[in-house]
């Protein structure tokens, strides 16, 4: 989750949604990041979610469901906005949780 969140931030850095939409590789990479973030969020256990804290898990999983099941209806500008506005918050929460997370269960993050 953490790596994909960081990757999504890198993908959108410096460009607007139109520039990203014009680059099929970046577009697909961004969609894949949100798919993986949502999939990991869906598999995170309740104790794991509690350790990470106040994160909108349902919305994260919901975004994954949209990008996976309604691919042709994805609003790329919404993904770019989410990567810029919301992912820094998720990244900070995951980094804080990772510092306190038992070492043998870190792969979910």
GIMOHU-V12656 format. One record per helix or strand of 3 or more residues. SS is the DSSP state (H for helix, E for strand). FROM is the first residue (numbers start at 0). TO is the last residue. Records with the same first field share a line. If there is no record, write none. Layout:
BEGIN
SS: FROM-TO, FROM-TO
END
This chain:
BEGIN
H: 1-11, 16-20, 23-42, 45-51, 56-68, 70-72, 75-84, 86-99, 102-107
END
